[in-house]
Amino acid sequence: MKDAVSLARLSIHLAGRAVLSDIDLAIGPGRFVGVLGPNGAGKSTLMRAILGLVRPHGGTLSVLGAPAGVDNTRIGYMPQVRSADLSQPLSGYDFVASAVEGHRWGPFWLTRTVRREVQWALEQVDATALASQPLGRLSGGERQRLLLAQALIGRPRLLLLDEPLAGLDPRRQQAIVRTVDHVRKALDATVLFSAHDVNPLLGVLDQVLYLGNGHAVLGTADEVVSGPVLSRLYGTPIEVVRHGGRIFVMAGNIAAEESHHVHDA
């Protein structure tokens, strides 16, 4: 069976800066992969490259057995920067259905097949009760569910979720993680889930892809999230502390990932 994503000596430059340098790795089908690393490490850039929106500076990138960008119909994408005009009189159902029409707001005709697909996507993320609710009245966690439902339209084989936990409290974070894992199993899909903190993902992860200083390490959480590995990746001494079932990545006395959330490279 073909790898879901395969990178061969991949390098990506943005504005003259090497974001990713000479990376070789392969992500097998059906895996739940947490994509971690500091701001600017290239998490968002990698996802956009998988979609064919960013051209490699060197090397190759294969997605579901084809060059990146050739067939995005099999990819579901939830971008880091998400916006919707909450003043529009839009229901949760209409918001999800808009993904079929390229996020065009306003009334549009849906075929019976498309309506069934939208209903299926809402059911997968446990959001059928949100279908009739005005979008502007929903909580952040509820809107995240609808955004995830949008990404499921077409029943993708690869899900790229860029910071879907941003701005959510721990309870809602866990609900989103459980939902994504349910969807992954239902679709037999591969998930790349970027986050600033590995802890909400620990119960579902198959692998961690850690990015830093242009480099990448892929493996299990125990293999990758360790002092020696991350010290090499960051280029500075890193201590990894495990306590109470949680993992803390420390640079000196400061949590290495502790910062205000900013849009990643």
Secondary structure, DSSP 8 states (H G I E B T S, - for coil): ---SEEEEEEEEEETTEEEEEEEEEEE-TT-EEEEE--TTSSHHHHHHHHTTSS--SEEEEEETTEETTS-GGGEEEE-SS----TTS--BHHHHHHTTTTTS--S-----HHHHHHHHHHHHHTT-GGGTTSBGGGS-HHHHHHHHHHHHHTT--SEEEEESTTTT--HHHHHHHHHHHHHHHHHHT-EEEEE-S-SGGGTTT-SEEEEEETTEEEEE-HHHHSSHHHHHHHHTS--EEEEETTEEEEEETTEETT-S------
